[in-house]
Amino acid sequence: MVIVSHDREFLDQVCTKIVDAEGGLCTEYDGNYSRFLKLKKARMDAWQAAYDAQEKKMKEERQWIQKFKVKQPQAVKQRQAKLEKMMKSDEYIQKPPFAGKPFKFRFPDAPRISPEVAEVKDMSHSYSNEASRNRLFDHANLLIEKGDRIAIVGPNGSGKQRLLLKCHNTRMYS
């Protein structure tokens, strides 16, 4: 089963394996969401530390090469070749993905709308099954104006969603 959710408590209770897709790589972690966060942080910290140590070593090599390029040209060539070989090897540690600030989205202000947002006049809806004909709503009238805050409340199967869909499909809802 694959679960996509933003509810961390739910993920902690249900998940036994997490697949993290970041920076074009997928990494699998055993355990729930909280364990995943700890393991990922430890993995990323270790990766960053290894990368930093490698970069420090490479910087020292470049400084040595720069310092002795005139006095010991043969030794410099050997060290340059060694440095280039290391950068092309499988043991070269790539820079970890940047975990900086998340993207920020900015949306322009919505265009002004008329005071009347939606209006329904004399709408009826029913459905029938083999046993009976059920009327969900009969001669419904609804006017929603700018600034109104509404709730459509009722038991399951009473037609709340159907009312909104019917408004939308008949272009009475804008």
GROMACS elastic network, one bead per residue, 0.5 to 0.9 nm:
[ bonds ]
;  ai    aj funct       b0    kb
    3    11     6  0.82630   500
    3    14     6  0.89989   500
    3    15     6  0.81659   500
    4    11     6  0.88478   500
    5     8     6  0.76384   500
    5    10     6  0.80436   500
    5    11     6  0.72509   500
    6     9     6  0.89955   500
    6    10     6  0.85154   500
    6    11     6  0.81338   500
    7    10     6  0.53560   500
    7    11     6  0.63492   500
    7    12     6  0.87837   500
    8    11     6  0.50062   500
    8    12     6  0.61259   500
    8    13     6  0.86989   500
    8    33     6  0.67947   500
    8    34     6  0.80377   500
    9    12     6  0.50281   500
    9    13     6  0.63513   500
    9    14     6  0.87560   500
    9    33     6  0.82506   500
    9    34     6  0.88306   500
   10    13     6  0.51918   500
   10    14     6  0.61547   500
   10    15     6  0.82234   500
   11    14     6  0.52505   500
   11    15     6  0.53776   500
   11    16     6  0.88392   500
   11    32     6  0.65912   500
   11    33     6  0.57607   500
   11    34     6  0.85538   500
   12    15     6  0.60266   500
   12    16     6  0.83699   500
   12    31     6  0.84756   500
   12    33     6  0.50150   500
   12    34     6  0.63408   500
   12    35     6  0.85017   500
   13    16     6  0.86915   500
   13    32     6  0.72173   500
   13    33     6  0.85895   500
   14    32     6  0.73962   500
   15    18     6  0.70838   500
   15    30     6  0.89718   500
   15    31     6  0.68557   500
   15    32     6  0.50157   500
   15    33     6  0.69987   500
   16    29     6  0.86822   500
   16    30     6  0.60802   500
   16    32     6  0.51712   500
   16    33     6  0.83453   500
   17    28     6  0.70714   500
   17    29     6  0.56570   500
   17    31     6  0.51071   500
   17    32     6  0.62767   500
   17    33     6  0.82025   500
   17    36     6  0.83284   500
   18    27     6  0.82241   500
   18    28     6  0.58053   500
   18    29     6  0.51093   500
   18    30     6  0.63794   500
   18    31     6  0.70318   500
   18    32     6  0.69567   500
   18    33     6  0.69227   500
   18    36     6  0.67063   500
   19    26     6  0.63336   500
   19    27     6  0.55609   500
   19    29     6  0.62467   500
   19    30     6  0.87918   500
   20    25     6  0.79490   500
   20    26     6  0.54169   500
   20    27     6  0.51423   500
   20    28     6  0.63063   500
   20    29     6  0.77710   500
   20    36     6  0.87844   500
   20    40     6  0.88488   500
   21    24     6  0.66830   500
   21    25     6  0.56567   500
   21    27     6  0.65744   500
   21    28     6  0.88799   500
   22    25     6  0.54855   500
   22    26     6  0.64696   500
   22    27     6  0.82467   500
   22    97     6  0.80516   500
   23    26     6  0.83380   500
   23    97     6  0.63044   500
   23    98     6  0.87259   500
   28    36     6  0.89731   500
   29    32     6  0.84923   500
   29    35     6  0.83387   500
   29    36     6  0.59814   500
   29    39     6  0.75607   500
   29    40     6  0.81396   500
   30    35     6  0.79794   500
   30    36     6  0.72895   500
   31    34     6  0.80693   500
   31    35     6  0.58075   500
   31    36     6  0.65288   500
   32    35     6  0.54458   500
   32    36     6  0.62010   500
   32    37     6  0.88979   500
   33    37     6  0.63249   500
   33    38     6  0.88695   500
   34    37     6  0.52217   500
   34    38     6  0.65796   500
   34    39     6  0.87851   500
   35    38     6  0.51880   500
   35    39     6  0.60982   500
   35    40     6  0.84323   500
   36    39     6  0.51082   500
   36    40     6  0.58454   500
   36    41     6  0.83882   500
   37    40     6  0.52254   500
   37    41     6  0.61122   500
   37    42     6  0.86281   500
   38    41     6  0.52386   500
   38    42     6  0.62204   500
   38    43     6  0.85927   500
   39    42     6  0.51215   500
   39    43     6  0.60346   500
   39    44     6  0.85212   500
   40    44     6  0.59763   500
   40    45     6  0.83957   500
   41    44     6  0.51301   500
   41    45     6  0.59623   500
   41    46     6  0.84877   500
   42    45     6  0.51154   500
   42    46     6  0.61003   500
   42    47     6  0.85089   500
   43    46     6  0.52109   500
   43    47     6  0.60807   500
   43    48     6  0.85812   500
   44    48     6  0.60374   500
   44    49     6  0.85114   500
   44    96     6  0.72432   500
   44    97     6  0.87511   500
   45    48     6  0.51238   500
   45    49     6  0.60980   500
   45    50     6  0.85957   500
   46    49     6  0.50748   500
   46    50     6  0.61117   500
   46    51     6  0.84880   500
   47    50     6  0.52098   500
   47    51     6  0.60794   500
   47    52     6  0.85537   500
   47    93     6  0.80912   500
   47    94     6  0.88415   500
   47    95     6  0.82280   500
   47    96     6  0.65455   500
   48    51     6  0.50277   500
   48    52     6  0.60074   500
   48    53     6  0.85532   500
   48    95     6  0.74835   500
   48    96     6  0.62164   500
   49    52     6  0.50798   500
   49    53     6  0.61457   500
   49    54     6  0.85870   500
   50    53     6  0.51522   500
   50    54     6  0.61752   500
   50    55     6  0.85988   500
   50    93     6  0.73733   500
   51    54     6  0.51034   500
   51    55     6  0.60979   500
   51    56     6  0.85628   500
   51    92     6  0.87737   500
   51    93     6  0.58023   500
   51    94     6  0.70206   500
   51    95     6  0.63084   500
   51    96     6  0.76637   500
   52    55     6  0.50443   500
   52    56     6  0.60747   500
   52    57     6  0.86186   500
   52    95     6  0.88157   500
   53    56     6  0.50981   500
   53    57     6  0.62691   500
   53    58     6  0.86575   500
   54    57     6  0.51409   500
   54    58     6  0.61573   500
   54    59     6  0.85532   500
   54    92     6  0.82214   500
   54    93     6  0.74297   500
   55    58     6  0.50105   500
   55    59     6  0.59835   500
   55    60     6  0.85437   500
   56    59     6  0.50932   500
   56    60     6  0.62526   500
   56    61     6  0.87038   500
   57    60     6  0.51621   500
   57    61     6  0.63063   500
   57    62     6  0.87608   500
   58    62     6  0.61866   500
   58    63     6  0.85733   500
   58    83     6  0.73312   500
   59    62     6  0.50885   500
   59    63     6  0.61435   500
   59    64     6  0.85996   500
   60    63     6  0.50669   500
   60    64     6  0.61804   500
   60    65     6  0.86118   500
   61    64     6  0.50652   500
   61    65     6  0.61245   500
   61    66     6  0.85675   500
   61    79     6  0.75193   500
   61    80     6  0.83338   500
   61    83     6  0.76811   500
   62    66     6  0.60727   500
   62    67     6  0.85105   500
   62    79     6  0.88342   500
   62    80     6  0.81108   500
   62    83     6  0.85613   500
   63    66     6  0.50572   500
   63    67     6  0.60670   500
   63    68     6  0.86671   500
   64    67     6  0.50468   500
   64    68     6  0.61358   500
   64    69     6  0.82565   500
   64    76     6  0.82108   500
   64    79     6  0.89697   500
   65    68     6  0.54085   500
   65    69     6  0.56068   500
   65    73     6  0.88706   500
   65    75     6  0.85000   500
   65    76     6  0.54255   500
   65    77     6  0.84359   500
   65    79     6  0.71929   500
   65    80     6  0.73129   500
   66    69     6  0.55150   500
   66    70     6  0.84783   500
   66    76     6  0.83798   500
   67    70     6  0.77821   500
   67    71     6  0.83280   500
   68    71     6  0.51728   500
   68    72     6  0.55115   500
   68    73     6  0.71393   500
   68    75     6  0.83054   500
   68    76     6  0.67429   500
   69    72     6  0.58370   500
   69    73     6  0.51548   500
   69    74     6  0.85157   500
   69    75     6  0.83019   500
   69    76     6  0.57299   500
   69    77     6  0.84107   500
   70    73     6  0.58119   500
   70    76     6  0.87246   500
   72    75     6  0.55120   500
   72    76     6  0.62043   500
   72    77     6  0.88369   500
   73    77     6  0.62143   500
   73    78     6  0.87696   500
   74    77     6  0.52022   500
   74    78     6  0.64695   500
   74    79     6  0.88126   500
   75    78     6  0.51350   500
   75    79     6  0.62347   500
   75    80     6  0.85966   500
   76    79     6  0.51228   500
   76    80     6  0.60480   500
   76    81     6  0.85376   500
   77    80     6  0.51069   500
   77    81     6  0.61297   500
   77    82     6  0.85552   500
   78    81     6  0.51606   500
   78    82     6  0.61601   500
   78    83     6  0.86317   500
   79    83     6  0.60568   500
   79    84     6  0.85753   500
   80    83     6  0.50273   500
   80    84     6  0.61489   500
   80    85     6  0.85068   500
   81    84     6  0.51491   500
   81    85     6  0.60454   500
   81    86     6  0.85538   500
   82    85     6  0.50952   500
   82    86     6  0.61680   500
   82    87     6  0.87225   500
   83    86     6  0.51551   500
   83    87     6  0.63343   500
   83    88     6  0.88715   500
   84    87     6  0.51137   500
   84    88     6  0.64211   500
   84    89     6  0.87506   500
   85    88     6  0.52506   500
   85    89     6  0.61755   500
   86    89     6  0.51444   500
   86    90     6  0.82501   500
   86    91     6  0.73311   500
   86    92     6  0.62311   500
   87    90     6  0.83588   500
   87    91     6  0.81822   500
   87    92     6  0.54875   500
   87    93     6  0.84443   500
   88    91     6  0.83508   500
   88    92     6  0.68211   500
   89    92     6  0.55904   500
   90    93     6  0.80349   500
   93    96     6  0.85024   500
   94    97     6  0.89859   500
   95    98     6  0.85089   500
   96    99     6  0.87510   500
   99   102     6  0.81888   500
  101   104     6  0.85573   500
  107   110     6  0.83153   500
  108   111     6  0.87969   500
  109   112     6  0.88010   500
  110   113     6  0.85151   500
  113   116     6  0.78830   500
  113   117     6  0.75525   500
  113   146     6  0.78336   500
  114   117     6  0.67806   500
  114   145     6  0.83415   500
  114   146     6  0.74150   500
  115   144     6  0.86261   500
  115   145     6  0.52857   500
  115   147     6  0.83059   500
  116   119     6  0.73495   500
  116   143     6  0.74515   500
  116   144     6  0.62717   500
  116   146     6  0.61669   500
  117   143     6  0.77814   500
  117   144     6  0.54991   500
  117   145     6  0.50731   500
  117   146     6  0.59718   500
  117   172     6  0.89384   500
  117   173     6  0.70042   500
  117   174     6  0.60151   500
  118   142     6  0.76684   500
  118   143     6  0.58468   500
  118   144     6  0.50900   500
  118   145     6  0.69345   500
  118   167     6  0.82198   500
  118   172     6  0.59818   500
  118   174     6  0.59848   500
  119   141     6  0.74846   500
  119   142     6  0.54350   500
  119   144     6  0.62506   500
  119   145     6  0.86058   500
  119   167     6  0.82744   500
  119   172     6  0.60156   500
  119   173     6  0.68330   500
  120   123     6  0.66098   500
  120   140     6  0.70735   500
  120   141     6  0.51002   500
  120   143     6  0.63543   500
  120   144     6  0.89050   500
  120   167     6  0.69403   500
  120   172     6  0.64667   500
  120   173     6  0.81028   500
  121   139     6  0.73518   500
  121   140     6  0.64260   500
  121   142     6  0.66363   500
  121   143     6  0.84347   500
  122   138     6  0.75011   500
  122   140     6  0.50467   500
  122   141     6  0.55088   500
  122   142     6  0.87912   500
  123   137     6  0.76022   500
  123   138     6  0.64084   500
  123   141     6  0.67526   500
  123   163     6  0.87263   500
  123   166     6  0.88406   500
  123   167     6  0.88894   500
  124   135     6  0.78753   500
  124   136     6  0.76588   500
  124   137     6  0.53204   500
  124   139     6  0.51249   500
  124   140     6  0.62657   500
  124   163     6  0.89799   500
  125   134     6  0.88586   500
  125   135     6  0.61333   500
  125   136     6  0.57002   500
  125   137     6  0.54843   500
  125   138     6  0.64635   500
  125   139     6  0.86544   500
  125   159     6  0.83936   500
  125   162     6  0.82862   500
  125   163     6  0.80590   500
  125   166     6  0.87019   500
  126   133     6  0.71412   500
  126   134     6  0.54728   500
  126   136     6  0.51464   500
  126   137     6  0.69227   500
  126   138     6  0.82197   500
  126   159     6  0.88475   500
  127   132     6  0.87173   500
  127   133     6  0.59570   500
  127   134     6  0.53767   500
  127   135     6  0.64396   500
  127   136     6  0.75353   500
  128   131     6  0.77622   500
  128   132     6  0.57753   500
  128   134     6  0.57232   500
  128   135     6  0.83161   500
  129   132     6  0.56076   500
  129   133     6  0.63538   500
  129   134     6  0.81254   500
  130   133     6  0.82101   500
  135   138     6  0.68897   500
  135   158     6  0.89615   500
  136   157     6  0.81489   500
  136   158     6  0.57220   500
  136   159     6  0.54765   500
  136   160     6  0.87863   500
  136   162     6  0.87117   500
  136   163     6  0.88491   500
  137   140     6  0.63162   500
  137   158     6  0.81406   500
  137   159     6  0.72790   500
  137   163     6  0.82438   500
  144   147     6  0.85975   500
  144   148     6  0.63570   500
  144   149     6  0.84311   500
  144   150     6  0.80428   500
  145   148     6  0.55647   500
  145   149     6  0.88687   500
  146   149     6  0.87419   500
  152   160     6  0.62605   500
  152   161     6  0.87886   500
  153   158     6  0.89658   500
  153   160     6  0.70613   500
  154   157     6  0.82113   500
  154   158     6  0.60260   500
  154   159     6  0.80035   500
  154   160     6  0.69169   500
  155   158     6  0.56473   500
  155   159     6  0.86395   500
  155   160     6  0.86526   500
  156   159     6  0.78091   500
  156   160     6  0.83331   500
  157   160     6  0.77095   500
  157   161     6  0.89013   500
  158   161     6  0.86469   500
  158   162     6  0.86923   500
  159   163     6  0.59468   500
  159   164     6  0.86963   500
  160   163     6  0.53349   500
  160   164     6  0.66918   500
  160   165     6  0.88486   500
  161   164     6  0.52196   500
  161   165     6  0.61234   500
  161   166     6  0.84789   500
  162   165     6  0.50005   500
  162   166     6  0.58769   500
  162   167     6  0.84131   500
  163   166     6  0.51719   500
  163   167     6  0.61478   500
  163   168     6  0.86081   500
  164   167     6  0.50484   500
  164   168     6  0.61297   500
  164   169     6  0.85646   500
  164   173     6  0.80297   500
  165   169     6  0.59380   500
  165   170     6  0.84733   500
  166   169     6  0.50907   500
  166   170     6  0.60673   500
  166   171     6  0.84838   500
  166   172     6  0.85360   500
  166   173     6  0.88368   500
  167   170     6  0.54385   500
  167   171     6  0.62856   500
  167   172     6  0.52157   500
  167   173     6  0.52501   500
  167   174     6  0.89053   500
  168   171     6  0.51496   500
  168   172     6  0.61387   500
  168   174     6  0.74143   500
  169   172     6  0.76989   500
  169   173     6  0.80818   500
  170   173     6  0.76224   500
  171   174     6  0.69033   500
